[in-house]
Amino acid sequence: MKKLLLLTLLFPATALADDDSTLSRLLLAHHDAPTRAQIERHVEAPKPRLVAIALDARMFPPLRKRAIAVLAAWPDAEVEATYRTLLARRDEHVMHHVTFAVARAFPEEAPSILTPLMHQTDRELALSAVDALVRVDTAEARSQLDAVVDPSLSATIQAARRRAEKIQRR
Amino acid sequence: MGKIDGDPCIRSDECSGGYCVRRGEFPGGYCTQINCASDAECTRPEGACLQFDNLRFCAGACNPTCRAGYACVEAENGVDVCVPDLEEPPPLDRPTGAACTANNECRGGLCLRHPGWPDGYCTRRNCENVGCNDSPSSECIPPLAETPGVTLSSMCTLTCGDRSDCRAGYACVLLTPGIGVCIPDNADAPPLDAPASYPFDLTCGLASTNGALSIPFTLPPNTTSFAITAVARDGRYLLPRQVTGPQTWDLDGADFRYAETARRLINVAPLHVPLTPLHADRVIAGDYTLEIETASQDACYYLFTEVAPGNLLDINIYYTGVAGYSAATAPNNPDINAMLTKIGTIFATGGISLATVRHFDSPPGVSSANRIIRNFEQIYQLGLTTQNPGPNLGDRFSLNIFIVQEFRVPDSNAIGVSPGAPGVTALHGVRGAGVVMEGAYLGQVFMGPNGEVVQGNEISATILAHEVGHFLGLDHTTEQSGAPDMIPDTPQCSAGQFPDNCPDLGNLMFPFASPDNDALTAGQGYVIGANPVTTE
């Protein structure tokens, strides 16, 4: 009961527009995130709404993860800033998925964004960063990954890189 | 369609014989019909039915000669046909995937000679920068099988459309539908117990011949549904092809789509019939044969038949590293109980009652390795960690559920996964023996699409029940592509209604998740009841 009362205070009373219902429904597909084309077929000007969902820490996390993934189809400065904000927040629910989206949307910038994360003490975040960066097909990304597989670094990270490479092709 | 036998090809749908062989010995591809029984089937134009390694195929006639890489030979029926020119290629020129004994035999400069690569395997190491274009049907990928003694970041690998494209000892493991690579056919063997220890008839020791295994079985009178599952105890690849008997069913077709699950599970091939009330009249008593493509020399199978639908569903929940939950505390945990209550309510709408719920902790090593799911292979392998839930036959008829902490799969945003549709029944400890869900949202409260409160327990229940629905054989009511399921009483959504005005909104198997999608139709209940995992 206490939890519900708190939510009532936290959540604004304003309901989202109808299009947000449609967008949210599309985002919560059971198995695959929708494509940009699928969303634009049903929702007008979805990008700002996707950014809002991605940034809203109160939202159901799978909804946010999907919004983050779909935003990779708009690889512009606003989306990059959104991703950087989310990474800076260290939002446990979504930051791992942000690393994957960064790799998809911004392959050139990804090494500089993700490499610091690969050397985090947070092992899970480092693994996500590796999983993301192996999907970036640039010389810089390969170079950063080569540094990661240096024997002085964690064998776990090395294994993650190999596993991620393998899965990438499946 | 249209190319005649022997024509070059890339895809099977180009070929009037229905198949394009792309294995390395058939340079440029080769249109044909495979698994021909006699020369009489090889008439595109007149040709001959020949055996080549583990491949039986229709060889096309010479016209009047053959293209490069092929020789014109006279078949036993007197017809001159084009077959691969088997003259030994010169040193340094064997293509990717060819058998070899030394590095200097291979165009790519490396021969994998470990016994795990039967008869050797020509490849090129670390091909990411130089590619594999010097060999036909070759792709540069990370190694998908162990290469003891050889360190590789990537290797040239022979591509395939099906197992027939790979030589003996190799399986075609699909990377995407229709496109795979030939890798050693020696996946991890399922850790089955001795057959005599099972409380049902598990017949083992079946050996394939020429890449095929036939399993005869009988449906007794009054059978209303049945399940037959093959499993390769030696870990070899199994691909169910067809059931013959009073009727013939193509198991890779739209109506009987079992091959898709088998491709993922590699060495387990579950079949449940029927998957729709429309097929109720196709369960006819009689003698049948299940035809499987495999090289297994130690395959097992079991058959369950039912004369009445079940209405009780037992589940086994494995707590796999999900924070705050364990088998010991789960029976009295309000979040778990709220989730189970919701699942029970959902299945009750289809006439199915949630009955026994067992709670297990995954072993510590399994939990720590899988609390975060980073690739789908983890999901399939989790099935190997399941245990027999009890000594009696009834105990085996139960469905496994893994609750992990979270999915972090880079190329997927799935929120729950069923390894099969349908999944394997009554056999625990094999690949894919259970659905997997995220437990991160249990006991939490979030904001939903319209600012409403989303109870984590409720949405988790819906997501889990949806995956259980797949595991029991249900499809989405309407796919996002617009394709309907095969169940006549589920409403279908038209393009104009999608997605907000779909009449199937509210159904558990609607393709989008919502706590409000919590109903099943009688037809869906029929499919679940026909699955042997549900009991009376």
Interface residues (C-beta under 8 A of the other chain):
Chain A: K3 L4 L7 F11 P12 A13 T14 A15 L16 D18 D20 S21 T22 L23 S24 R25 L26 L28 A29 H30 H31 D32 A33 P34 Q38 H42 D56 R58 M59 F60 P61 P62 L63 K65 R66 A69 H93 H96 H97 F100 A103 E124 L127 S128 D131 A132 R135 A160 R162 R163 A164 E165 K166 I167 Q168 R169 R170
Chain B: I141 P142 P143 L144 S153 S154 L175 T176 I372 R374 N375 F376 E377 E406 R408 P410 D411 S412 N413 A414 I415 G416 A440 Y441 V445 F446 M447 G448 P449 N450 G451 V453 V454 I459 I463 H466 E467 H476 Q480 F498 P499 D500 P511 F512 A513 S514
